[in-house]
Amino acid sequence: MAYDAHDDGRRDFHFLYGRWAVQHRRLTARGVGCDDWHTFDGSSFTQGLMDGLCNVEENDFEGGGQGVAFRSFDVARQVWSIHWVSSADGLVQPPVHGRFDGGTGLFYGQDLDGDRPVQVRYRWDVIDVSQARWTQSFSYDDGETWEDNWVMRFTRTA
């Protein structure tokens, strides 16, 4: 993805528009030093809204379940907000906020992992027009250390 100096950031997620096959890796237990990963496949479709100010990414998981990411761009601050909704509970999770610098996007927020407060980091790596990677990490110590707990590898299908 080439960065356009005249772009205020609202086109940052245009690379994700369309259909993708997704390989998921999720840590089986978070925040306890676990190194056992569950791997499964899925698919994803992302579409832009409002001339790129918003987009919706719908994920279908192998074996059942879905998730939706809704992203909106704050034009004045040039920052994205990302909200996640899981079909497991239907609740809108607390957002993460951030932006891209070149082909990497970093987004941070606060949440709970069970009853433990965590800092959340999403990292988007745009590998090329046909591949991307998203990683979710939690910090249980105010950002001193980060534990990756979910990695999604996207391969364009259409």
ABEGO torsion letter per residue (X at the ends): XBBBAABAGAAAAAAABEBBBBBBBBBABBGAGBABBBBBBBBBBBBBBGGGABBBBBBBBBGEEBBBBBBBBBAAAGBBBBBBBBAAAGBBBBBBBEBBBEABBBBBBBBBBEABBBBBBBBBBBABAABBBBBBBBBAAGGABBBBABBBBBBBAX
